[in-house]
């Protein structure tokens, strides 16, 4: 019988890392490593219209903007992408983690709590970060055919179970609830951290939710419900452009 344990559950983008989309930033490196220079330069030139489209789409639907990013991974070798993601974590992701976030994670681990990262980003990009932080990971997984990424996502991978693709907000909460049940996490005794309204459903599952540098909508909910609001300093972390 599994004994339930408390955990500390963190969103990644904007909560642990000073970036809006870790999958976007990693995409540039991964494509550069696998495509010839001329092809990569053409793709970089296309960002002139892709980035504004992504920005506009994100303001309408985070799920739709995520799908636009995922599709740009199509054709990449999964094996090479996983290898390059380790370099990306070592050279960039760890350097843009908020010091306050790292201190919070360390405090929870010292208290004997499990640390779980839950993100709408890609598991192949975030797995090295989770490993470096001593955390478990729930993130989106891309489909592959013959060892190459298709650009289509399969939803959150929860151990041997594949959660169906749904909205990011509902997906995070559903994946976490399923994972907690399968691994013995007591969500009522756990701590949750998120920065946008997309994290609300996940935070509502937690006994102690915290809004970190929240967007306007999440800040209003947090204030109304009496949740803790933390403003982790970004001065020691380098902001990363899309």
C-alpha positions in Angstrom: 0.0 0.0 0.0 1.4 3.4 -1.0 1.6 5.9 1.8 0.4 9.4 0.6 3.1 12.1 0.8 2.9 15.9 0.4 4.5 17.4 -2.6 5.5 20.8 -4.0 4.1 21.3 -7.5 5.5 24.0 -9.7 4.6 25.3 -13.1 7.8 26.0 -15.1 7.5 29.0 -17.5 7.3 32.2 -15.5 7.3 30.4 -12.2 10.6 28.6 -12.1 12.2 30.0 -15.3 12.3 33.6 -16.4 10.9 32.8 -19.8 7.5 32.7 -21.5 8.0 29.5 -23.4 10.9 27.1 -22.8 9.9 25.0 -25.8 10.2 28.1 -28.1 13.7 28.9 -27.0 14.9 25.3 -27.2 13.4 25.0 -30.7 15.9 27.5 -32.1 18.8 25.4 -30.8 17.4 22.0 -31.8 16.6 23.1 -35.3 20.0 24.7 -35.8 21.7 21.5 -34.7 19.7 19.3 -37.2 19.2 21.4 -40.2 21.8 22.7 -42.7 22.7 26.4 -42.3 20.9 27.7 -45.3 17.6 26.0 -44.2 18.0 27.2 -40.7 18.6 30.8 -41.9 15.4 30.6 -44.0 13.4 29.4 -41.0 14.9 32.2 -38.8 13.8 34.7 -41.4 10.3 33.3 -41.2 10.1 34.2 -37.6 9.4 37.8 -38.8 5.8 36.7 -39.3 5.7 33.6 -37.1 6.4 35.4 -33.8 3.7 38.1 -34.2 1.2 35.3 -35.1 2.3 33.3 -32.1 1.9 36.4 -29.9 -1.6 37.2 -31.2 -2.7 33.5 -31.0 -1.4 33.3 -27.4 -3.7 36.2 -26.4 -6.7 34.2 -27.7 -5.8 30.7 -26.8 -2.7 29.3 -25.1 -3.5 25.9 -26.4 -3.5 27.1 -30.0 -0.2 28.9 -29.6 1.3 25.8 -28.0 0.2 23.8 -31.1 1.9 26.3 -33.4 5.2 25.8 -31.5 4.9 22.0 -31.4 4.5 21.8 -35.2 7.8 23.4 -35.7 9.4 20.3 -34.1 8.2 18.2 -37.0 10.9 16.2 -38.7 13.5 16.5 -36.0 15.2 13.3 -34.8 13.9 12.5 -31.4 17.2 11.0 -30.3 19.2 14.0 -31.3 16.6 16.4 -29.8 16.8 14.6 -26.5 20.6 14.9 -26.5 20.6 18.5 -27.5 18.0 19.3 -24.8 20.6 18.3 -22.2 23.0 21.0 -23.5 20.2 23.5 -23.7 19.4 22.9 -20.0 23.0 23.2 -18.9 23.8 26.3 -20.9 20.5 28.2 -20.6 17.6 26.9 -18.6 19.5 26.6 -15.3 20.9 30.1 -15.7 17.4 31.6 -16.1 15.8 29.9 -13.1 14.7 32.4 -10.5 17.0 32.2 -7.4 13.9 32.4 -5.2 12.3 29.5 -7.0 15.4 27.4 -6.6 15.5 28.3 -2.9 11.8 27.3 -2.5 12.4 24.0 -4.2 15.4 23.3 -2.0 13.4 24.1 1.1 10.6 21.7 0.1 13.1 18.9 -0.6 14.7 19.5 2.8 11.3 19.2 4.4 10.9 15.8 2.8 8.4 16.8 0.2 8.4 15.5 -3.4 8.9 18.1 -6.1 6.8 17.9 -9.2 7.1 20.1 -12.3 3.8 20.4 -14.3 4.1 22.2 -17.6 2.4 22.7 -21.0 6.0 22.6 -22.4 7.6 19.5 -23.9 8.9 16.7 -21.8 12.0 16.2 -24.0 13.0 19.8 -23.4 12.2 19.9 -19.7 13.3 16.4 -18.6 17.0 17.6 -18.0 15.7 20.5 -15.9 13.6 18.2 -13.8 16.5 15.9 -13.3 18.8 18.7 -12.3 16.3 20.0 -9.8 15.6 16.5 -8.4 12.0 16.8 -9.5 9.4 14.6 -11.2 7.9 15.8 -14.4 4.5 16.0 -16.1 4.7 17.6 -19.5 3.4 17.3 -23.1 4.8 14.5 -25.2 5.1 14.7 -29.0 4.3 11.8 -31.3 7.1 10.1 -33.2 7.2 8.1 -36.4 10.3 6.1 -37.3 12.3 8.0 -34.7 11.3 11.5 -35.9 8.9 13.9 -34.2 5.7 14.6 -36.1 4.9 17.9 -34.4 1.6 16.5 -33.1 1.3 16.2 -29.3 -0.2 13.2 -27.5 -1.1 15.0 -24.3 0.5 14.6 -20.9 2.4 11.4 -20.2 1.4 10.0 -16.8 3.6 7.0 -16.1 2.2 4.2 -18.3 -1.0 6.2 -19.0 -1.3 8.8 -21.8 -3.8 11.5 -20.9 -5.7 12.6 -24.0 -5.0 16.1 -25.5 -7.3 18.6 -23.9 -7.0 22.3 -23.0 -3.8 23.2 -21.2 -5.6 24.3 -18.0 -7.7 21.2 -17.8 -4.8 19.0 -18.9 -2.5 20.2 -16.1 -5.1 19.5 -13.4 -6.2 16.2 -14.9 -2.7 14.9 -15.3 -1.7 16.0 -11.8 -4.8 14.4 -10.3 -4.1 11.1 -12.1 -0.4 11.2 -11.2 -1.1 11.9 -7.6 -3.5 9.0 -7.4 -1.0 6.6 -9.0 2.0 7.7 -7.0 0.6 8.4 -3.6 0.7 12.2 -3.4 -1.7 13.9 -1.0 -2.7 17.0 -2.9 -4.6 18.4 0.1 -1.4 18.5 2.1 0.7 19.8 -0.9 1.9 23.1 -2.1 1.3 24.5 -5.6 2.9 27.4 -7.5 1.7 29.0 -10.8 1.9 32.3 -12.5 -1.1 32.5 -15.0 -4.8 31.9 -15.1 -3.9 28.7 -17.0 -2.6 27.3 -13.7 -5.8 28.0 -11.8 -7.4 24.6 -12.1 -4.1 23.0 -11.0 -3.7 25.4 -8.0 -7.3 24.7 -6.9 -6.3 21.0 -6.3 -3.6 22.0 -3.8 -3.9 22.5 -0.1 -1.6 25.5 -0.1 -1.7 27.4 -3.5 0.7 30.3 -4.3 0.5 32.7 -7.1 4.0 33.6 -8.3 4.3 36.9 -10.2 0.7 36.4 -11.3 -1.0 37.8 -14.4 -3.9 40.1 -13.8 -6.6 37.4 -13.8 -4.8 35.0 -11.5 -3.9 37.9 -9.1 -7.5 38.8 -8.8 -8.5 35.2 -7.9 -5.6 34.9 -5.5 -6.5 38.1 -3.7 -10.2 37.2 -3.5 -9.4 33.7 -2.1 -6.7 34.8 0.3 -3.9 32.8 -1.5 -0.3 33.8 -1.0 1.2 36.0 -3.7 4.9 35.9 -4.2 7.0 38.3 -6.4 10.2 36.4 -7.0 13.0 38.7 -8.1 14.1 38.5 -11.7 17.2 40.6 -11.3 19.6 37.6 -11.0 17.9 35.8 -13.9 18.4 36.8 -17.6 15.1 37.3 -19.4 14.9 35.2 -22.6 13.3 36.6 -25.8 11.0 34.4 -27.7 
